[in-house]
Amino acid sequence: MKEYTLDKRWRNLCWLMLALAMAGLMAASAGSAMGAEGRGWLLGGTLVLIGAIAALIVCGRKLRCPACGRIVDREAVQAFGKTQVSCPQCGRKLTLK
């Protein structure tokens, strides 16, 4: 039986981009509360938020089942401490390496 693997770095990068998106949201929110002095914070936070969301989309697209091609990003991210996930479409066990 063939062993199917996924690259764990995409899952870890998803967590990093999620944290970066939250930081960008907080910076943009703080910048909007500062008024005219916070334009830099608002612009920087918005750019970080947009960049992190774009990177999250790319990371999610890279976490695909090698057997059937279905995106398993939700299963891989939810399996934070686990090394195996299963594909919801074909049911194959995928090892995160």
PDB file as gemmi writes it, atoms N, CA and C in Angstrom:
CRYST1    1.000    1.000    1.000  90.00  90.00  90.00 P 1                      
ATOM      1  N   MET A   1       0.827  -1.180   0.000  1.00  0.00           N  
ATOM      2  CA  MET A   1       0.000   0.000   0.000  1.00  0.00           C  
ATOM      3  C   MET A   1       0.874   1.247   0.000  1.00  0.00           C  
ATOM      4  N   LYS A   2       0.576   2.160  -0.900  1.00  0.00           N  
ATOM      5  CA  LYS A   2       1.378   3.360  -1.048  1.00  0.00           C  
ATOM      6  C   LYS A   2       1.092   4.344   0.084  1.00  0.00           C  
ATOM      7  N   GLU A   3       2.159   4.955   0.605  1.00  0.00           N  
ATOM      8  CA  GLU A   3       2.003   5.935   1.671  1.00  0.00           C  
ATOM      9  C   GLU A   3       1.900   7.325   1.051  1.00  0.00           C  
ATOM     10  N   TYR A   4       0.844   8.042   1.395  1.00  0.00           N  
ATOM     11  CA  TYR A   4       0.629   9.394   0.897  1.00  0.00           C  
ATOM     12  C   TYR A   4       1.050  10.392   1.962  1.00  0.00           C  
ATOM     13  N   THR A   5       1.848  11.380   1.567  1.00  0.00           N  
ATOM     14  CA  THR A   5       2.350  12.359   2.532  1.00  0.00           C  
ATOM     15  C   THR A   5       2.000  13.775   2.083  1.00  0.00           C  
ATOM     16  N   LEU A   6       1.906  14.656   3.063  1.00  0.00           N  
ATOM     17  CA  LEU A   6       1.741  16.084   2.844  1.00  0.00           C  
ATOM     18  C   LEU A   6       2.894  16.793   3.524  1.00  0.00           C  
ATOM     19  N   ASP A   7       3.283  17.932   2.981  1.00  0.00           N  
ATOM     20  CA  ASP A   7       4.368  18.690   3.568  1.00  0.00           C  
ATOM     21  C   ASP A   7       3.845  19.479   4.764  1.00  0.00           C  
ATOM     22  N   LYS A   8       4.448  19.261   5.923  1.00  0.00           N  
ATOM     23  CA  LYS A   8       3.988  19.886   7.158  1.00  0.00           C  
ATOM     24  C   LYS A   8       4.258  21.394   7.176  1.00  0.00           C  
ATOM     25  N   ARG A   9       5.193  21.858   6.383  1.00  0.00           N  
ATOM     26  CA  ARG A   9       5.527  23.282   6.428  1.00  0.00           C  
ATOM     27  C   ARG A   9       4.366  24.150   5.942  1.00  0.00           C  
ATOM     28  N   TRP A  10       3.533  23.621   5.050  1.00  0.00           N  
ATOM     29  CA  TRP A  10       2.375  24.408   4.596  1.00  0.00           C  
ATOM     30  C   TRP A  10       1.380  24.574   5.728  1.00  0.00           C  
ATOM     31  N   ARG A  11       1.203  23.540   6.541  1.00  0.00           N  
ATOM     32  CA  ARG A  11       0.302  23.647   7.689  1.00  0.00           C  
ATOM     33  C   ARG A  11       0.846  24.651   8.692  1.00  0.00           C  
ATOM     34  N   ASN A  12       2.145  24.588   8.960  1.00  0.00           N  
ATOM     35  CA  ASN A  12       2.751  25.519   9.898  1.00  0.00           C  
ATOM     36  C   ASN A  12       2.700  26.948   9.371  1.00  0.00           C  
ATOM     37  N   LEU A  13       2.880  27.105   8.068  1.00  0.00           N  
ATOM     38  CA  LEU A  13       2.796  28.430   7.467  1.00  0.00           C  
ATOM     39  C   LEU A  13       1.372  28.975   7.545  1.00  0.00           C  
ATOM     40  N   CYS A  14       0.371  28.105   7.493  1.00  0.00           N  
ATOM     41  CA  CYS A  14      -1.025  28.539   7.665  1.00  0.00           C  
ATOM     42  C   CYS A  14      -1.224  29.141   9.048  1.00  0.00           C  
ATOM     43  N   TRP A  15      -0.677  28.497  10.069  1.00  0.00           N  
ATOM     44  CA  TRP A  15      -0.803  29.032  11.419  1.00  0.00           C  
ATOM     45  C   TRP A  15      -0.081  30.371  11.552  1.00  0.00           C  
ATOM     46  N   LEU A  16       1.091  30.494  10.950  1.00  0.00           N  
ATOM     47  CA  LEU A  16       1.836  31.747  11.012  1.00  0.00           C  
ATOM     48  C   LEU A  16       1.087  32.867  10.296  1.00  0.00           C  
ATOM     49  N   MET A  17       0.527  32.573   9.139  1.00  0.00           N  
ATOM     50  CA  MET A  17      -0.211  33.593   8.390  1.00  0.00           C  
ATOM     51  C   MET A  17      -1.497  33.992   9.105  1.00  0.00           C  
ATOM     52  N   LEU A  18      -2.119  33.052   9.797  1.00  0.00           N  
ATOM     53  CA  LEU A  18      -3.308  33.381  10.575  1.00  0.00           C  
ATOM     54  C   LEU A  18      -2.956  34.350  11.707  1.00  0.00           C  
ATOM     55  N   ALA A  19      -1.841  34.103  12.377  1.00  0.00           N  
ATOM     56  CA  ALA A  19      -1.397  35.014  13.437  1.00  0.00           C  
ATOM     57  C   ALA A  19      -1.019  36.373  12.865  1.00  0.00           C  
ATOM     58  N   LEU A  20      -0.381  36.382  11.706  1.00  0.00           N  
ATOM     59  CA  LEU A  20      -0.005  37.635  11.065  1.00  0.00           C  
ATOM     60  C   LEU A  20      -1.235  38.418  10.620  1.00  0.00           C  
ATOM     61  N   ALA A  21      -2.262  37.723  10.147  1.00  0.00           N  
ATOM     62  CA  ALA A  21      -3.508  38.402   9.759  1.00  0.00           C  
ATOM     63  C   ALA A  21      -4.161  39.043  10.972  1.00  0.00           C  
ATOM     64  N   MET A  22      -4.148  38.354  12.110  1.00  0.00           N  
ATOM     65  CA  MET A  22      -4.718  38.935  13.330  1.00  0.00           C  
ATOM     66  C   MET A  22      -3.927  40.165  13.776  1.00  0.00           C  
ATOM     67  N   ALA A  23      -2.604  40.098  13.666  1.00  0.00           N  
ATOM     68  CA  ALA A  23      -1.774  41.246  14.025  1.00  0.00           C  
ATOM     69  C   ALA A  23      -2.050  42.422  13.088  1.00  0.00           C  
ATOM     70  N   GLY A  24      -2.221  42.154  11.810  1.00  0.00           N  
ATOM     71  CA  GLY A  24      -2.544  43.211  10.856  1.00  0.00           C  
ATOM     72  C   GLY A  24      -3.899  43.825  11.136  1.00  0.00           C  
ATOM     73  N   LEU A  25      -4.851  43.000  11.522  1.00  0.00           N  
ATOM     74  CA  LEU A  25      -6.179  43.496  11.871  1.00  0.00           C  
ATOM     75  C   LEU A  25      -6.125  44.388  13.108  1.00  0.00           C  
ATOM     76  N   MET A  26      -5.335  43.982  14.100  1.00  0.00           N  
ATOM     77  CA  MET A  26      -5.200  44.801  15.308  1.00  0.00           C  
ATOM     78  C   MET A  26      -4.498  46.125  15.002  1.00  0.00           C  
ATOM     79  N   ALA A  27      -3.462  46.089  14.155  1.00  0.00           N  
ATOM     80  CA  ALA A  27      -2.750  47.318  13.807  1.00  0.00           C  
ATOM     81  C   ALA A  27      -3.656  48.263  13.020  1.00  0.00           C  
ATOM     82  N   ALA A  28      -4.438  47.726  12.098  1.00  0.00           N  
ATOM     83  CA  ALA A  28      -5.357  48.565  11.319  1.00  0.00           C  
ATOM     84  C   ALA A  28      -6.438  49.142  12.217  1.00  0.00           C  
ATOM     85  N   SER A  29      -6.915  48.351  13.142  1.00  0.00           N  
ATOM     86  CA  SER A  29      -7.940  48.828  14.071  1.00  0.00           C  
ATOM     87  C   SER A  29      -7.389  49.922  14.983  1.00  0.00           C  
ATOM     88  N   ALA A  30      -6.168  49.737  15.475  1.00  0.00           N  
ATOM     89  CA  ALA A  30      -5.550  50.768  16.316  1.00  0.00           C  
ATOM     90  C   ALA A  30      -5.289  52.032  15.503  1.00  0.00           C  
ATOM     91  N   GLY A  31      -4.880  51.883  14.266  1.00  0.00           N  
ATOM     92  CA  GLY A  31      -4.633  53.041  13.412  1.00  0.00           C  
ATOM     93  C   GLY A  31      -5.898  53.819  13.105  1.00  0.00           C  
ATOM     94  N   SER A  32      -7.008  53.115  12.934  1.00  0.00           N  
ATOM     95  CA  SER A  32      -8.258  53.834  12.657  1.00  0.00           C  
ATOM     96  C   SER A  32      -8.765  54.558  13.894  1.00  0.00           C  
ATOM     97  N   ALA A  33      -8.427  54.070  15.077  1.00  0.00           N  
ATOM     98  CA  ALA A  33      -8.848  54.733  16.304  1.00  0.00           C  
ATOM     99  C   ALA A  33      -8.000  55.967  16.611  1.00  0.00           C  
ATOM    100  N   MET A  34      -6.779  56.042  16.053  1.00  0.00           N  
ATOM    101  CA  MET A  34      -5.886  57.174  16.325  1.00  0.00           C  
ATOM    102  C   MET A  34      -6.232  58.417  15.526  1.00  0.00           C  
ATOM    103  N   GLY A  35      -7.017  58.262  14.506  1.00  0.00           N  
ATOM    104  CA  GLY A  35      -7.360  59.421  13.686  1.00  0.00           C  
ATOM    105  C   GLY A  35      -6.294  59.691  12.634  1.00  0.00           C  
ATOM    106  N   ALA A  36      -5.965  60.970  12.455  1.00  0.00           N  
ATOM    107  CA  ALA A  36      -5.022  61.364  11.403  1.00  0.00           C  
ATOM    108  C   ALA A  36      -3.604  60.886  11.695  1.00  0.00           C  
ATOM    109  N   GLU A  37      -3.247  60.772  12.969  1.00  0.00           N  
ATOM    110  CA  GLU A  37      -1.883  60.332  13.320  1.00  0.00           C  
ATOM    111  C   GLU A  37      -1.673  58.841  13.053  1.00  0.00           C  
ATOM    112  N   GLY A  38      -2.741  58.095  12.953  1.00  0.00           N  
ATOM    113  CA  GLY A  38      -2.628  56.651  12.799  1.00  0.00           C  
ATOM    114  C   GLY A  38      -2.749  56.158  11.372  1.00  0.00           C  
ATOM    115  N   ARG A  39      -2.579  57.037  10.406  1.00  0.00           N  
ATOM    116  CA  ARG A  39      -2.692  56.604   8.997  1.00  0.00           C  
ATOM    117  C   ARG A  39      -1.664  55.553   8.630  1.00  0.00           C  
ATOM    118  N   GLY A  40      -0.459  55.698   9.142  1.00  0.00           N  
ATOM    119  CA  GLY A  40       0.589  54.714   8.859  1.00  0.00           C  
ATOM    120  C   GLY A  40       0.241  53.343   9.416  1.00  0.00           C  
ATOM    121  N   TRP A  41      -0.281  53.324  10.652  1.00  0.00           N  
ATOM    122  CA  TRP A  41      -0.705  52.064  11.259  1.00  0.00           C  
ATOM    123  C   TRP A  41      -1.854  51.443  10.478  1.00  0.00           C  
ATOM    124  N   LEU A  42      -2.794  52.300  10.059  1.00  0.00           N  
ATOM    125  CA  LEU A  42      -3.940  51.808   9.302  1.00  0.00           C  
ATOM    126  C   LEU A  42      -3.509  51.224   7.960  1.00  0.00           C  
ATOM    127  N   LEU A  43      -2.640  51.925   7.253  1.00  0.00           N  
ATOM    128  CA  LEU A  43      -2.159  51.443   5.955  1.00  0.00           C  
ATOM    129  C   LEU A  43      -1.301  50.191   6.119  1.00  0.00           C  
ATOM    130  N   GLY A  44      -0.383  50.208   7.074  1.00  0.00           N  
ATOM    131  CA  GLY A  44       0.479  49.044   7.295  1.00  0.00           C  
ATOM    132  C   GLY A  44      -0.302  47.822   7.732  1.00  0.00           C  
ATOM    133  N   GLY A  45      -1.235  48.019   8.648  1.00  0.00           N  
ATOM    134  CA  GLY A  45      -2.051  46.910   9.113  1.00  0.00           C  
ATOM    135  C   GLY A  45      -2.910  46.325   8.008  1.00  0.00           C  
ATOM    136  N   THR A  46      -3.450  47.203   7.159  1.00  0.00           N  
ATOM    137  CA  THR A  46      -4.269  46.730   6.045  1.00  0.00           C  
ATOM    138  C   THR A  46      -3.433  45.946   5.044  1.00  0.00           C  
ATOM    139  N   LEU A  47      -2.240  46.421   4.746  1.00  0.00           N  
ATOM    140  CA  LEU A  47      -1.365  45.707   3.809  1.00  0.00           C  
ATOM    141  C   LEU A  47      -0.935  44.349   4.369  1.00  0.00           C  
ATOM    142  N   VAL A  48      -0.620  44.309   5.664  1.00  0.00           N  
ATOM    143  CA  VAL A  48      -0.248  43.036   6.297  1.00  0.00           C  
ATOM    144  C   VAL A  48      -1.424  42.071   6.278  1.00  0.00           C  
ATOM    145  N   LEU A  49      -2.616  42.579   6.552  1.00  0.00           N  
ATOM    146  CA  LEU A  49      -3.810  41.737   6.549  1.00  0.00           C  
ATOM    147  C   LEU A  49      -4.079  41.158   5.159  1.00  0.00           C  
ATOM    148  N   ILE A  50      -3.999  41.985   4.132  1.00  0.00           N  
ATOM    149  CA  ILE A  50      -4.239  41.509   2.761  1.00  0.00           C  
ATOM    150  C   ILE A  50      -3.167  40.504   2.340  1.00  0.00           C  
ATOM    151  N   GLY A  51      -1.906  40.791   2.665  1.00  0.00           N  
ATOM    152  CA  GLY A  51      -0.829  39.862   2.325  1.00  0.00           C  
ATOM    153  C   GLY A  51      -0.962  38.530   3.030  1.00  0.00           C  
ATOM    154  N   ALA A  52      -1.350  38.570   4.316  1.00  0.00           N  
ATOM    155  CA  ALA A  52      -1.506  37.328   5.068  1.00  0.00           C  
ATOM    156  C   ALA A  52      -2.672  36.503   4.544  1.00  0.00           C  
ATOM    157  N   ILE A  53      -3.754  37.157   4.155  1.00  0.00           N  
ATOM    158  CA  ILE A  53      -4.895  36.424   3.601  1.00  0.00           C  
ATOM    159  C   ILE A  53      -4.524  35.787   2.264  1.00  0.00           C  
ATOM    160  N   ALA A  54      -3.768  36.501   1.440  1.00  0.00           N  
ATOM    161  CA  ALA A  54      -3.321  35.928   0.164  1.00  0.00           C  
ATOM    162  C   ALA A  54      -2.411  34.722   0.398  1.00  0.00           C  
ATOM    163  N   ALA A  55      -1.518  34.827   1.373  1.00  0.00           N  
ATOM    164  CA  ALA A  55      -0.631  33.701   1.686  1.00  0.00           C  
ATOM    165  C   ALA A  55      -1.419  32.530   2.274  1.00  0.00           C  
ATOM    166  N   LEU A  56      -2.474  32.813   3.040  1.00  0.00           N  
ATOM    167  CA  LEU A  56      -3.329  31.746   3.566  1.00  0.00           C  
ATOM    168  C   LEU A  56      -4.012  30.987   2.441  1.00  0.00           C  
ATOM    169  N   ILE A  57      -4.439  31.696   1.423  1.00  0.00           N  
ATOM    170  CA  ILE A  57      -5.082  31.046   0.281  1.00  0.00           C  
ATOM    171  C   ILE A  57      -4.089  30.141  -0.439  1.00  0.00           C  
ATOM    172  N   VAL A  58      -2.867  30.625  -0.629  1.00  0.00           N  
ATOM    173  CA  VAL A  58      -1.840  29.815  -1.289  1.00  0.00           C  
ATOM    174  C   VAL A  58      -1.513  28.579  -0.455  1.00  0.00           C  
ATOM    175  N   CYS A  59      -1.376  28.750   0.860  1.00  0.00           N  
ATOM    176  CA  CYS A  59      -1.083  27.612   1.738  1.00  0.00           C  
ATOM    177  C   CYS A  59      -2.201  26.583   1.692  1.00  0.00           C  
ATOM    178  N   GLY A  60      -3.431  27.067   1.707  1.00  0.00           N  
ATOM    179  CA  GLY A  60      -4.563  26.158   1.647  1.00  0.00           C  
ATOM    180  C   GLY A  60      -4.617  25.372   0.356  1.00  0.00           C  
ATOM    181  N   ARG A  61      -4.231  25.988  -0.741  1.00  0.00           N  
ATOM    182  CA  ARG A  61      -4.240  25.299  -2.027  1.00  0.00           C  
ATOM    183  C   ARG A  61      -3.122  24.263  -2.131  1.00  0.00           C  
ATOM    184  N   LYS A  62      -2.058  24.433  -1.364  1.00  0.00           N  
ATOM    185  CA  LYS A  62      -0.942  23.476  -1.399  1.00  0.00           C  
ATOM    186  C   LYS A  62      -1.235  22.215  -0.593  1.00  0.00           C  
ATOM    187  N   LEU A  63      -2.203  22.280   0.328  1.00  0.00           N  
ATOM    188  CA  LEU A  63      -2.535  21.118   1.147  1.00  0.00           C  
ATOM    189  C   LEU A  63      -3.630  20.318   0.452  1.00  0.00           C  
ATOM    190  N   ARG A  64      -3.237  19.531  -0.537  1.00  0.00           N  
ATOM    191  CA  ARG A  64      -4.162  18.706  -1.308  1.00  0.00           C  
ATOM    192  C   ARG A  64      -3.849  17.234  -1.113  1.00  0.00           C  
ATOM    193  N   CYS A  65      -4.883  16.430  -1.225  1.00  0.00           N  
ATOM    194  CA  CYS A  65      -4.710  14.979  -1.157  1.00  0.00           C  
ATOM    195  C   CYS A  65      -3.994  14.527  -2.434  1.00  0.00           C  
ATOM    196  N   PRO A  66      -2.871  13.822  -2.325  1.00  0.00           N  
ATOM    197  CA  PRO A  66      -2.163  13.380  -3.528  1.00  0.00           C  
ATOM    198  C   PRO A  66      -2.926  12.324  -4.316  1.00  0.00           C  
ATOM    199  N   ALA A  67      -3.855  11.640  -3.684  1.00  0.00           N  
ATOM    200  CA  ALA A  67      -4.593  10.582  -4.380  1.00  0.00           C  
ATOM    201  C   ALA A  67      -5.735  11.135  -5.227  1.00  0.00           C  
ATOM    202  N   CYS A  68      -6.568  12.014  -4.631  1.00  0.00           N  
ATOM    203  CA  CYS A  68      -7.753  12.473  -5.364  1.00  0.00           C  
ATOM    204  C   CYS A  68      -7.718  13.956  -5.706  1.00  0.00           C  
ATOM    205  N   GLY A  69      -6.847  14.733  -5.080  1.00  0.00           N  
ATOM    206  CA  GLY A  69      -6.727  16.147  -5.403  1.00  0.00           C  
ATOM    207  C   GLY A  69      -7.610  17.066  -4.583  1.00  0.00           C  
ATOM    208  N   ARG A  70      -8.351  16.543  -3.628  1.00  0.00           N  
ATOM    209  CA  ARG A  70      -9.221  17.390  -2.798  1.00  0.00           C  
ATOM    210  C   ARG A  70      -8.373  18.187  -1.812  1.00  0.00           C  
ATOM    211  N   ILE A  71      -8.796  19.417  -1.548  1.00  0.00           N  
ATOM    212  CA  ILE A  71      -8.093  20.263  -0.596  1.00  0.00           C  
ATOM    213  C   ILE A  71      -8.421  19.785   0.816  1.00  0.00           C  
ATOM    214  N   VAL A  72      -7.387  19.475   1.586  1.00  0.00           N  
ATOM    215  CA  VAL A  72      -7.566  18.990   2.953  1.00  0.00           C  
ATOM    216  C   VAL A  72      -6.978  19.987   3.952  1.00  0.00           C  
ATOM    217  N   ASP A  73      -7.050  21.279   3.632  1.00  0.00           N  
ATOM    218  CA  ASP A  73      -6.452  22.281   4.500  1.00  0.00           C  
ATOM    219  C   ASP A  73      -7.105  22.338   5.866  1.00  0.00           C  
ATOM    220  N   ARG A  74      -8.410  22.230   5.937  1.00  0.00           N  
ATOM    221  CA  ARG A  74      -9.097  22.297   7.232  1.00  0.00           C  
ATOM    222  C   ARG A  74      -8.709  21.120   8.114  1.00  0.00           C  
ATOM    223  N   GLU A  75      -8.665  19.947   7.545  1.00  0.00           N  
ATOM    224  CA  GLU A  75      -8.295  18.761   8.318  1.00  0.00           C  
ATOM    225  C   GLU A  75      -6.844  18.843   8.786  1.00  0.00           C  
ATOM    226  N   ALA A  76      -5.956  19.347   7.918  1.00  0.00           N  
ATOM    227  CA  ALA A  76      -4.537  19.429   8.266  1.00  0.00           C  
ATOM    228  C   ALA A  76      -4.284  20.475   9.342  1.00  0.00           C  
ATOM    229  N   VAL A  77      -4.982  21.597   9.274  1.00  0.00           N  
ATOM    230  CA  VAL A  77      -4.775  22.646  10.271  1.00  0.00           C  
ATOM    231  C   VAL A  77      -5.384  22.237  11.603  1.00  0.00           C  
ATOM    232  N   GLN A  78      -6.520  21.550  11.588  1.00  0.00           N  
ATOM    233  CA  GLN A  78      -7.145  21.116  12.835  1.00  0.00           C  
ATOM    234  C   GLN A  78      -6.341  20.021  13.523  1.00  0.00           C  
ATOM    235  N   ALA A  79      -5.568  19.274  12.782  1.00  0.00           N  
ATOM    236  CA  ALA A  79      -4.743  18.204  13.351  1.00  0.00           C  
ATOM    237  C   ALA A  79      -3.411  18.775  13.794  1.00  0.00           C  
ATOM    238  N   PHE A  80      -3.454  19.696  14.757  1.00  0.00           N  
ATOM    239  CA  PHE A  80      -2.248  20.424  15.154  1.00  0.00           C  
ATOM    240  C   PHE A  80      -1.176  19.512  15.727  1.00  0.00           C  
ATOM    241  N   GLY A  81      -1.517  18.615  16.614  1.00  0.00           N  
ATOM    242  CA  GLY A  81      -0.519  17.753  17.229  1.00  0.00           C  
ATOM    243  C   GLY A  81      -0.409  16.389  16.577  1.00  0.00           C  
ATOM    244  N   LYS A  82      -1.241  16.120  15.601  1.00  0.00           N  
ATOM    245  CA  LYS A  82      -1.271  14.798  14.984  1.00  0.00           C  
ATOM    246  C   LYS A  82      -0.331  14.736  13.788  1.00  0.00           C  
ATOM    247  N   THR A  83       0.029  13.534  13.396  1.00  0.00           N  
ATOM    248  CA  THR A  83       0.868  13.357  12.215  1.00  0.00           C  
ATOM    249  C   THR A  83       0.090  12.736  11.063  1.00  0.00           C  
ATOM    250  N   GLN A  84      -1.159  12.315  11.312  1.00  0.00           N  
ATOM    251  CA  GLN A  84      -1.965  11.728  10.243  1.00  0.00           C  
ATOM    252  C   GLN A  84      -3.328  12.385  10.182  1.00  0.00           C  
ATOM    253  N   VAL A  85      -3.789  12.613   8.965  1.00  0.00           N  
ATOM    254  CA  VAL A  85      -5.149  13.085   8.719  1.00  0.00           C  
ATOM    255  C   VAL A  85      -5.747  12.181   7.652  1.00  0.00           C  
ATOM    256  N   SER A  86      -7.048  12.227   7.503  1.00  0.00           N  
ATOM    257  CA  SER A  86      -7.672  11.438   6.444  1.00  0.00           C  
ATOM    258  C   SER A  86      -8.391  12.379   5.493  1.00  0.00           C  
ATOM    259  N   CYS A  87      -8.400  12.018   4.241  1.00  0.00           N  
ATOM    260  CA  CYS A  87      -9.058  12.806   3.200  1.00  0.00           C  
ATOM    261  C   CYS A  87     -10.567  12.611   3.337  1.00  0.00           C  
ATOM    262  N   PRO A  88     -11.333  13.712   3.348  1.00  0.00           N  
ATOM    263  CA  PRO A  88     -12.793  13.555   3.483  1.00  0.00           C  
ATOM    264  C   PRO A  88     -13.461  12.963   2.255  1.00  0.00           C  
ATOM    265  N   GLN A  89     -12.811  13.049   1.107  1.00  0.00           N  
ATOM    266  CA  GLN A  89     -13.429  12.541  -0.120  1.00  0.00           C  
ATOM    267  C   GLN A  89     -13.122  11.064  -0.346  1.00  0.00           C  
ATOM    268  N   CYS A  90     -11.830  10.701  -0.346  1.00  0.00           N  
ATOM    269  CA  CYS A  90     -11.479   9.326  -0.663  1.00  0.00           C  
ATOM    270  C   CYS A  90     -11.162   8.481   0.582  1.00  0.00           C  
ATOM    271  N   GLY A  91     -10.980   9.122   1.746  1.00  0.00           N  
ATOM    272  CA  GLY A  91     -10.767   8.392   2.985  1.00  0.00           C  
ATOM    273  C   GLY A  91      -9.353   7.875   3.193  1.00  0.00           C  
ATOM    274  N   ARG A  92      -8.416   8.227   2.349  1.00  0.00           N  
ATOM    275  CA  ARG A  92      -7.036   7.738   2.514  1.00  0.00           C  
ATOM    276  C   ARG A  92      -6.364   8.455   3.678  1.00  0.00           C  
ATOM    277  N   LYS A  93      -5.488   7.723   4.329  1.00  0.00           N  
ATOM    278  CA  LYS A  93      -4.708   8.296   5.425  1.00  0.00           C  
ATOM    279  C   LYS A  93      -3.519   9.045   4.842  1.00  0.00           C  
ATOM    280  N   LEU A  94      -3.352  10.302   5.252  1.00  0.00           N  
ATOM    281  CA  LEU A  94      -2.268  11.145   4.772  1.00  0.00           C  
ATOM    282  C   LEU A  94      -1.342  11.433   5.946  1.00  0.00           C  
ATOM    283  N   THR A  95      -0.043  11.246   5.744  1.00  0.00           N  
ATOM    284  CA  THR A  95       0.937  11.498   6.776  1.00  0.00           C  
ATOM    285  C   THR A  95       1.540  12.879   6.569  1.00  0.00           C  
ATOM    286  N   LEU A  96       1.591  13.669   7.632  1.00  0.00           N  
ATOM    287  CA  LEU A  96       2.193  14.994   7.568  1.00  0.00           C  
ATOM    288  C   LEU A  96       3.672  14.872   7.899  1.00  0.00           C  
ATOM    289  N   LYS A  97       4.513  15.212   6.949  1.00  0.00           N  
ATOM    290  CA  LYS A  97       5.973  15.148   7.147  1.00  0.00           C  
ATOM    291  C   LYS A  97       6.585  16.478   6.856  1.00  0.00           C  
TER     292      LYS A  97                                                      
END                                                                             
